[in-house]
């Protein structure tokens, strides 16, 4: 049976390891270019008022500078546009150097003295993603910093009225939290850009302050009409960022808010790379897009950021969503007149044009007649590899003069940039006023490029194909494929039923070309209609390419599925195969539901503890923790009631009854689109409850192997402790007298109130750990003595050893040394306390972030304020101390044991229902079991 358990949990651990490996390494290599400083960076501290310095001694405000600019701004007489960078969780204010340095270099080439003053805030590298007690303090300091920055510009004729905020990670959340402050003037901030900021929900809900902070921010932005004029751009990092998944970076806002943009960095034009959580700050491609947008947002008259919200949206759309060839702001229809000689014009009568410009400069135009194509074709597709040419290149001819066009309208506004070329797709239904299309293939600089155009029927079967994806449970055994035999330049494959985040596929594209020749690169694009998370792959034909098909967000309705676009080479055949990837599915499960695995682990440990209590009640015996975990693995007893509750809550009468009883909202597996309670009720169709069984299995594997590792660690530590203690054979060694328990309890209570509750919990845990180590030492001593007993008895008959010495009393309570019963009692107590140690470890881990925060801020304050442990640390340390003296005999005689043994199962169901997004609640559910157990030992 033990071998079966080891094999079963070994398999479960293997699944967890595969998912973790895919989550941490299963993505593209880092293709970001590094940003470099050309001169030594300097951070000049900005003086704040004494009141602010006294209230926030750990924080600081700095101005970034380099070289000559740093010297010119030494006296803080500034004339640029203010930009304030906000670091995130454990982030440094020096991360602003990438944005600041690129902005300085680009300002050198700008006319009119346009430039920025990049400020940065030092938040003391606080762990605000894990400890929410500092978030409000950071928000207030940010408010004071903004007012201090604007005071630096009072000497200007046209001083700035607002500051642009750039927030990384939790810094972006703090930036949006500004508007929750009662005394904050919303006009001070009208543009916010956030990078990898978890706006939907915190990654881990480890304390109530963090979740309350999020709730206040979300309600403010959803309910305030005034904030609709504040422009916010949120950029997610893609799959390389496993710390903050991109689905969490979506901005919670009303549907009628036009000034909020959420996207993934892989979809940003001229960037097209995925970034990890730190590289999104220094990724040159993204930094350049941000700085270009900033310069386009400047008003040349005031040299400050524009206050026009519509212009802000045009600029952000230009640089972050769709990058046309025309400069920002040219939205009006422009006309063109062509005076070139007839030799520069060629009319194209074929269905496709492929033209490569000569090395020398040449003026060249191609005419495409529309009249003969309107009935047979629906679209005109054209692409050009001349990316360096930022001028118009496609026109609609309104008046033809012989073989040339005399008067035309620019149609290039719809151009889209792809990595190897720019692409324009025109709908012929929108071109009724034109007789011809004109494609400009002129080259002046002498750089060669290629132009390819064709007429398309996008609704035809050859251009648009529907491909049902395999079921997620096929685990790669089945494959869906399609062959694109058409020779067109653009093909669209509708990936039917691909719209959920737990789906993950390996998409293989094999291309075969008839003739070997130089071609434009192919571009494969996974397009998601409901969120800007497109990913692009550039390859050369012929080739075999494997692409990961995964989603950052699920489809909000039943309207669409993901789309796979192929910008292909002519005269090539493409075969697209889609196969479910089990490792990627497991990676997606951990990416979206990984934060809930600790809940399932705690549920498993709670049920294992209940198993131990039941054994003590029935047989006065215990079992090993590993066996207790294996025997208590009955997921149907926990998952099924939770599923039933979710189904009942979909009924209106039950939901009203639930609200009438003032019960909290049930947590879902993962937050995506938030509602008023920071949870989302996902239907079984969206998140199948088979997923809950998989998470239960992973959580049980963590509990099984974690308890095994703890047992090994206890054995090793006991060997070290044995060097400091004499061996003992009493089951009571390591216990505390009553007066000592009272003294320690009072001391730890005072310690927690004046310093840190987590410190008291850690100290109480160490007292109990000492008890476990002493029991382990006693068990080893008794086992060795019993193994040597037959040899000693034989020697005593020969007169070598005194037989009476074998029954001398022990040092603690006079129990005979050589007693198999004593060994079994000590072993039972050891197994009981090992179970308690594993259980005690959970609150210790959950309180660790607040303890780390307190340690790092001790030089500023000796007391942690606010302390997330204050509601529960006193009953927790009292339970720890009372259970130190507990043994199987005392528990077995208690009249409360039967009640205590019945509690773990309903508490496990409640824990799974209410702690998935509120991890700090785990401690309260464990307390509901530990307190009755402590009473069993004390009464």
N, C-alpha and C positions, 0 to 999 in steps of 0.2 A: 504493500500500500504506500509506503514511504517513497519507493522508487517511482510509482505512478504519479504521485504528487509532484516530485521533483521534475519528472518529464513534462507534466502538464504545465507547471509554472515556468519551466524552462522555455517551452513553446510560447507562452504568453510574454515572457521577457524578450524572446526573439522578435515577436511582432512589435513590441514597444521599441526595441533597438532599431529595427528596420525603419519604423516611422520617424524616430529621432534622427537617424542618419539622413533620411530624405529631407527632413525639415531643416537640418543644419548644413547640409552639403549638396542637396539635390537641386542646384540652380546653376545658372550661367556664371562664368568667371567674371571677376570685377573688371568691367571695361571702361570705368570712369578714368578720365585723365586727372592727374594731380594738379592742384593749383599751387603755384610757388610765389614766394615773396622775393621781389627783386632788391629790396632793401630791408634792413633789420626792423622788425615790427616793434612798435612802442604802444604801451597802454597808459595813457595819462589819466590819473584819477580826477574825477570831477568832485569838487567840494560840495557837500550837502549841509543843510542846517544842523545845528546841534541837536535839535529835537529828533530829526530823522536818524542821525548817527546814534543817538542814545536808544531809540526804539529798535533799530535794525543794525546792531554792531557787526554782525557777520556778513552783511551785504555791502556792495560797492558799485559805483557807476564809473565807467571808463570811456575815454575817447580813443579810438584806434588811429594810429598814424604810422607813417614810414618816412624816413629820410628828410627831405626838405619840407614836405608837408607837416611832418611831426614838429619841426622847428618853428614853422610859421604859426602853428596853432598852440604853441606853448602857453600863451596867455589866454587861451580859450576865447579869442575874438573870432567868431566863426561867421561864415557867409554862405555855406552850402545848404543843401536840403538834408534835414535830420532823418537818419535811419537808426533804429534801435534793435539790436540783436538780443534775443533771450535764449540762453542755454536751457537744456532740458534736464532730465534725471541724471544726477551726478555729472552734469556737463560743466565745462570750464568757459569762463568769459572769453578766453583766448581763441575759442572756436570761431570768433567773428573775423579772424584774419583773412580767411579765404574771400568772403564777401567784401571786406574792406580793401584788400589789396587789388582785386580785379576792378573794383569801382574806381580806385585811384588811377590805375593804368589806363582805363578807358577814358577818364576825365581829361587826360593829357591830350587826347586827340579831339576833344569837343570844343566847338566855338562858343564864344560868349561867356566863358568862365563857368559853365555848368559843372557842378561837382556835388558830392555828397559828404556829409560828416557822419561817419559810422560810429555809433556808440554801442556799448555792450554792458550788460549787467552781470555782476558776480553774485551768484546765489549760493556761494560757499559749497558748490558741488553737492547739494543736498539730494537725498534719495526720495524725491517727492513722488515717484511712481509707486513706491512701496509704503511710504509714510505720508499721509495726507494732512498732517497737522501743520505743515509749513506752507501749504498752498495759499491760504488766505494771507499769511504774512508776506509772501512773495508778491501777491497781487497788490497789497497796499504799498509795498516798496516800489513796485513798478509805477504806480500812480505818482508817487513823489518824484521818481526819476524823470518821468515825462514832463512834469511841471518845471523841474530843474533844468532840463534840456531847453525848453522853450524860453526860459529866462536868459539863456546865453545869447539869444538873438534879438534882444530888446533894442540894441543900438542900430539895427537895420531899418531902412525906410519901409520895406515890405517884409516884416518878419514872418516866419512860418507860423501857421495857426494849428498845425497838427504834426504828428510824428508817425512815420511808417514803421510798423512792427514786423520783424522777421523772427518767428519763434520755432525753435527746434524741439521736437518731442514734447515734453510737458510744458515747455516754454510757450508753445502755441496755445495750449489750454489756458495757461495763465493770462495770455494776451486777450483771449475772449472773455475771461473772468473779470477783466477790468470793468466791464459794463454792468456788473452786478453790484458794484460799490455805490452806496447812496449818494456820495458827493462827487462822483466822477462825471465830468462833462464829456458826452459822447463826441463832441466836435474835436476833441484832442486827438482822436485816432479815427481815421476814415479808411485806412487800408491795412490789412493784416495778411501776411503770407506765412503759412505754417508748413513745416517740413517734418513728415513722419510723426505727426501729432495725433494721439488717440482721442478723437473728439467724441466718438460714440459712447465709449465706456472705458474705464481703466483696464489695463491688461490683467491686473490682479486686484481684486477687491479685498485688500488685507485689513482695512480699518474703516469705520463708519465715516470718519472725517473726509476721506477720499471720495466716497460715494455721495455724501451730502454736498460736497463741493461740485461734483459733476451734475448733480440734480439741479442745483441752483443755477449753474451756467446754462444748462439746457433749457430750463423753463424760461429764463430771461430771453434767450435768443429765439425761442419759439413763440413767445407771447408778445414781444415788443415790436410794434409797427415801426418805431423810429430806427431800429437797428437794420431794417431792410436797406437803408442807404449806405450802410457800412459794407465795403467790398472786402470779401475774404476769399483767399485762394488756399486750398489745402492740397498738398502734394504727398502722395504715399510712395514708399520706396520700392515696392514690388516684392518679388519672392526672395530676394537676397536679405531683406529685412525680416528676420524671424522673431525679432523682439516686439515690434508693433506691426501686425499684419495690416495690409492696405485697406481692408474692409473697415477697420476702426477709424481710418482717417477721413471717412466721409463726413461731411458737415451736416449735423442735424438742423434742418431749417424747414420752413414751410414751403409748399410746392410753388407758391406764387412769388417766391423771393428770387429775383433775377440776378442778384449781385453776389451770389455764392457759387463757387466753382470747386468741385472735388475731382481729382484725377490721380492717376498713377504715373510715375516719372517715365515709365516705358512708353507712354503715349504722348509725351511732350515732343514737339517737332525739334529736330536738330539735336535731340538728346538721346532718346531711344535706348537707354540703358537702365538696368536695375541697380539700385544702390542698397547697401546695408544701412543699419541704423545710424552709423557715424559718418559714413562716406557721403551721405546725402548733403552734409554740410559743406564738404570740400570738393564734391564732384564738379569738375570744371565745366562740363556741358550744361549742368543745371544752373550753376552760378552765373555762367554767361547769359543764359536765358533770363535769369532774374535781373541781372544788371542792365541788360538791354531794355527790359520792360521798364525799369526804373527811369532810365534816361528818356524813354518815350513818354513817360508820365510827367516829366518836368514842363512847366510853363515858361517859355523863354522870357516873357515879360517880367515875371517875379522871380524866376530861377528857383521856384519851389514846386512841390508836387501839386498837380491840378486837383481842384475840389469837385470837378465834374464827374459824377459816378458813371455816366454813360461812356465817357472817354476812358475811364479806368477799365471798364469791361471790354471795350474795343481793343485796348492795348493788351490786356491779359489773354483775350481770345486769340489775338495775333501771335503772341509768343508761346502760349502754353497749350492751345487747342488746335488751331489750324493756321499754318503760316503761309499766307499767300505771297506772291512775288512783289506786290505793290507795297509801298511804305504804309505805316500805320496812319489811319485817318482818311485815306483816299477811298471812301466808300461810294462816291458819286460815279455815275457812268461817264467815262471819258471817250471822246471820239478821236479818230486818227485819220490823217490824210497821207497817202503814199505818193511820192513824186518820183519814185525810182523808174528806170527805163524798163521797157517790156522784157528785156533779157533777164531781169531778176525774178520774173514770175514764171511759175510752172503750175499747170492745172493737173490735178491727180484724178484719174478716172478709175483707178483700181480700188479694191476694198481696203488695201493696206499700203501705208507709206513707211519705208525704212530708208533713212538718209543720214549719212555721216558727213559732217562739214569738212572742207579741206583745211590744210594747215595754215594757208595764207588767208587773210581777211577777205570776206565775201558777203555781199548782200543777197539774201535768198528768201523768197516767199513762196508758199504753196497754197493753191486754191482748191477747195473741196466744194463741189456743187451740192446744194441741199435739196433741190427740187426732185432729183431722181432717186433720193435715198429716204425720203420721209416715210413712205409707205412700208418699205421693207425693213427699216432699221429704227431703233428707238434711241440710241445713244451714240455719241462720238467720243472716242477715247484717244488721248494723246499724251505722250510722255517725252521728256527731254532730259538728257544727262548734263545739260548746261546749268548746273546748280549755282555757279558763280554769277550768272547773269540774273540780276534782280529786277529786270524790266519786264514789261508786258510782252506776251509772245503768241497769244491766240486772240483773234478778232472775229467779229461778225460783220460781213460785208453787206452794206446797204445799197451801194451803188457801184456797179461794175463798169469799167471803162476799157473795152476791148479785152485784152488778156490780163489786165490788172484790176485792182480795186481802187476806186477813187475816194470812197468815204466808208469808214468802218467804225465799229464800236468795240471797245476793249472788253473781252470776256475772261480775262485772266484772273479775276478776283476769286474764282472757285478753285484755283490751283492749290494742290496739297503737296507738301514735301515728304518724300520717302528717302531713305538713306542713299540710294544710288541715283535717284532722278526725281524730277518734279512731275506730277501727274495732274491732268485735267480731264474730267468726265462731264460732258454736256448732254442734257436732255433735249432731244430734238423738238419736243413739244413747247419748249421755251424759246425756240429760235424761229418763230413764225414770221418775224419781221425781216429776216435776213435771207439773202439769196445764196450766199457762199460763206464758207469759213476760211479764214486766213491763218496760216501757221508761219510764224516768223522764225526762220532758221539761219538768220544772219550771224556772222561772227566777225567781230572787230578786233578783239584782242589776239586772235590767232590760235586760241585754244580750241582743240577739236572737241566736238560732242556729237551725240547721236539723237535723232528725232524719230520716233515710231508712233504712227497713228493708225487707227482703223475704225470702221463702222461696226457697231455691235447691236445685237438683239439680246438685251439683258434678261428678257423674260423667256428666252428660248431654253430648251433643255441642255444645249451645249454650253451656255454661258452661266446658268444658275442650276445647281444640282442639289437635291435633297439627299442627305446621307444619315440614316438613323445610327446613333452611336450605340455600342454594346452596353448591356446592363452593367451596373457597377459590381454586381456579384459574380460576373463572369470571370473575374480575376485574371484576365488575359487569355482565357482559353478560346474565346471567340473573337473574330475580327470583322470589322465592317470596312469595305474598301470600294473604291470607285476609280475608274480610269477616265481621264480627261483626254479625249482624242481630238478635240477641236484644236485648230491652230491659232486660236485667238490670243490676245495679249492679256486679257483679264477674265478670270473665272471666279465664281462665287459658289461656295459649298455651304449649304445650310446644315449645320450639325444638329439634326433633330433630336430633341429631348436632352440636350446638353445645356443645363441651366441651373445646376445646384453645385454648391461649393464642395460637397463631399465626392463629387465625380472627378476623376483624374484619368487622363489618357496619354498614351504614346502615339503621336501622329507622325507617321512616316510618309515622306514624299519622295518618290523615286522618279527622276526625269531621264528620258532617253531622247536624244536628238539624232536626226537623220544625217546631218552633215557637220563635221567638226569645223567650227569657225568661231570667231570672236563675237560674243553677244553681250547685251546688257545683262546685268545680274537679275536673278529672280528675287522677288520679295514675297514672302509668305506672312500673312497678317491674320492673327486671331482677333477678331473684332467682337466686342460685347456691346449690344445695343443699349443696355440699361445703365451702363457705367463706363466712364472713360478709363479703361484699363487695357487698351489694345497693346499687343506685343508683336514686334516685327522681327523677322529673321531674313537675312540677306545671304543668298548662296549663288553659286555659278552653275549653270547647266552645261552638261549633264552631271547629276549628283544624286546621292541618297542622303536625305536629311531627316533627323528625328527631332521632333518638337514636343515640348511638354504642353499638354492641353489641360489647363487648370483655371479656376475662376477665383477672383477676390471677393465677389459678392454674388448672392443668389438672385435669381430673377424675382422681381416683386409681384409679378402676376403671370398669367398664362399666355402672354402676347407674343413671345419671341424666344429664340434660342441663340446660342453663339454662332458666329459666322466665320468661316475660314476663307479668306481671299487669297488668290494666287495671281500675282503679276508675273506673267510667264514670258518665255522667249517663243518666237514663232517657229513653226515646224518642229516642235518638240512634243513628246507625249509624257503625261504625268499620271502616276498612280498614287492615290492617297489612301493610306490604310490607317484605321483607328482601332486601337486595342486598349482595353482597360489595364492600367498599371497598378498592381497591388501595393508596391512600395509608395507610389505617389498618393494613392488613396489614403494609406496610413499616415503619410506626411500631412495631407490635408486635414485629416481627423485631428491630429495633434496641433496643427496650426490654428484651427478654429476652436477645438474643444480641449486642448492640452491643459489650460488653467483649471478645468474641472476634474482632472485626474486626482489631485490631492483630496478632493471630496470623496471619490470612490475609495481611495486608500484609507481615509478615516472611517468610512462606512465598514470596510472590511475589518479593520482593527477593532471597531466597536462590536461587531458581531463575534469576532474571535474572543473578545473579553467576555461577552455573554456566554460563549461556549465554555470558557473556564469556570464561570460562576455556576453554570448548570452542572458541570462535573463535580464541583465541590459540594453542591447541594445534594446530589444523588449518591455520590460514592466517596466523598471526602478526598478525592484525588484530583490532580491536574495533569495536563499534557503539555508537550512542548508548544511554543508559539507557532512554529511552522505547521504542526499538525492541527492546532486550533484554527489557523487560517484556512487550511485545506478542508477541514470538516465543516466549517461555517460558510463555505462558498455555495450559497444558494441565491443566485441573483434574482430568481423569479419572485422571491419573498419581498424584495425591495423594489425592483424595477417595475413589476406589474402594478403594485398599488400607486406608484407615482404616475404611471401611464393612465390608470383609471381616473386619478384626480384631474389630470390634464383633459381627459375626455369629458368628465363631468363639468369642468369649468367652461367648456364650450357651450353648455346649456345655460340659458339665461337665468332660470330659477335658482340653479345651484350657485351661479356667480353672485346673485343678489344675496343669497344666504351666506355665502362666504364673506361678502362685504359687511353684512349685518353683524357677523360675529367678530368683525375687526381683525380678521386674519390677514397676514401680509401676502403680497402677491407671490405666486410660485415663480421660482427662477427657471429659465430655460437653459438649454445646453450652451448657447452662445448668444451674445447680443449682436444684432446687426443694425436694424433700424430701431432706434429707441422710442419708447413711449413714456408716459408720465411716471412710470415706476422704475425706470432704468432696466426693465426686462422686456422681453418680447415673447409673446405666446406663439410659438411656432406649431403649425399643424403637423400631425404625423406624416403627411405627405411631403412636407418640406424637410423635416429631420426625422427619418425613420428611427423607431426606437430600438431597432437592431443595433444602431450606433451606441445606444446606452449600454447594451450588453458588452460591446467591444470595449468601451471605456471602463466598465466594471471589471472586465478581465485584466486590463492593463493596471488598474488601481490595485487589484488583488495581487498581481505579480509584484508590484512595488512593495506591498505590505509583506508578502511572503519572503522575498529576498532581502528586503530591508531589515526584517526581524532576524533573519539569518546572519546578516552582517553585524547587527548589534550584538548578537550572541558571541560572534567571533571577537568583536572589539572588547566585550566584557571579559572574555577569557584572557586576552592579551593584557588588558589593564590590570586584571587581578594578579597576574604574574609579576607585574611591576610593583603593585601595592604590597605583595607578599614580602618584598625586601624590607618593608618598613614596619610590618606587623608580625607578631608571633602567630603561629597557626592556631586555629580555634575549631572546635567541633560542636558548637552550640548553635541552634537555630535562631537564638535571640541576639547574636553578635551583630553590631551595627545599628541596633535600635536606640531610641532616645527615651530617657526618663520623662515623666509627665511634666516636671517643672522645666526641663530643658526644652520640651516641645512648646510650652507656653512662652518661654523667653524668646525662642527663635521666631515664633509666630508674631509676637509683638514687635520684635526687632525688624523683621522683614516687612511688616505692615508699615512701620514708620519709614523704613528705607524706601519703600515704593511711593509713599506719599510725598517725601521731600526730594526724592531723586528720580527714580524711574521704576515703574511697575514691572517692566520686563526684566530688570535686574533682580528684583525679588523672586520672580518666577525662576530665573536661571539659578539663583542660589538655592532655592528649595529643591530644584531638580538635582543639583549636585549633592544635597543631603541624601536624597533617595538613591542616587547613583552609588554613593558610598555604601549604603545598605546592600545593594545588589552585588557590589564587588566583594563585600565581606561574606555574603552567602556563597558566592562562587568559590572563594578561598576555602570556606568550610566544607563545601561539597567535595572539592578536590582533596582536602586533607583526609576526610572520612573515607573516600574511595581508596586512596593509597594505603591507609591503615588496614582496611578490610582486605585488601589484596595481599598485604604482608602478614596478616594474622596467622594463617596456617604455618608459615615458616617460623614465626616467633614461638608458636605453641610447641612445635617440634624441638626447638632449641631449649625450651624450658624443661622438657622431659630429660634432657641430657645435662641439666644443671647450669646451662649457659645464661638463661634468662629467667627472671622471677615471674612465675605465672600470675601472681597477684597484680603485677604492674599492668597487665592487659585490661584490668577492669577498674583502673583508677578513675576517679571522677574528672570530668572536663573542667576547664578553667572558669566556665560561666555558671552552670546550673547543676553540676554533679551527674550528668547523664553518662552512662557507661560509654567508653570509647568504641568498643567493638559491638555495634548494634546495627543490624540491617534496617531496623525500623527507624533509627535516628537518621540514617542516610536517606531513606525514602521521605521522611518529613522535611529534611533540609532541601532535598531535590524538588519536592512539591512547592515549598516556599520560594525556591529560586525560580521555578517556572512561573509562579504567580507574579513575582516581582519583575521578571523579564517582560511579561505581558503588560504590566503597569508602566514599565520604563518606555516601551514602544508607544504606549498611549500618551504618556507624559511628553514624549518628544514632539508630538504634533502641536500643542500650544506653544512649546518652546520655539519651534520653527516659525510659527505664525507671528510671534512677538519679536522675533529677531530684528526686523527692520527698524522698529522703534528703538531697540537697544543700540543698534549701530548708529542711528541718528543722534541719540543722546551722547554716545561716546565721542562722536566727531564734533559735537557742539558744547562739550563740557567747559571749554575755556570761555565761552560766552554766557552760559547759564548752567548751573548745577542741577536744575529741575527741568524735566521734560514737560513742556506745556504746549498744546494739550497732550495728555497721555491716553492712548487708545486702550490701555490695559486696566484703567482705573475701575471699570465696572466689575471685573471678574478676577483681578489678581489676588484679592484677599481670600475668597472661597477656594481659589485654586491652590494657594500655598498652604492653607489650612488642610485641605484634602491631601496634598503631598505629604505633609508632616504626619498626619494621622495614619496614613497608609504605610508609613515607614515601619511601624510596629506591627503591621498586619501579618497574619500567617493563615494557613489553610485551616488550622484547628479553630481559631477564633472566628473566621468567616463561617465555617460549617456549623457552629453553635448559634449563630445569630438568627433571630427571628425575622430580621429584615432581608435576609438573603434571598428568599423566594421572590419578594417584590423587586429587589435589585436585579435578579436574573431575568425578569420579564421586561425590563426597560430597554435593553439594547436594540431589539428589533424595531419597535415603533419609533425610537429615536433615530435609527438609521434611515427609516423612510422619511422622517421629518428633515433630517440633515440633507438628504439628496434633493428634497423638494425646495428647500429654502436657502441652501448654501452654495449652489453652483456659481452664482455671481457675487455672493457675499461670503467670502472665505472666512472672514473673522467670526461668523456665526458658528463655525465648527467647534470652537472652544466652548461655547455655551452648551451645545449638545453633549460634548464630552463631560462637562461639569455635571450635567443631569444624571450621569452614570457614576462619576467619581464621588460625588457627595453622598449618595446612598451607600456606596461601598465603604467610605470613610466612617459613616455612622454605624455600619455593621461591625467595624473594628473597635469603635469607641464606646458603643453602648453594650 
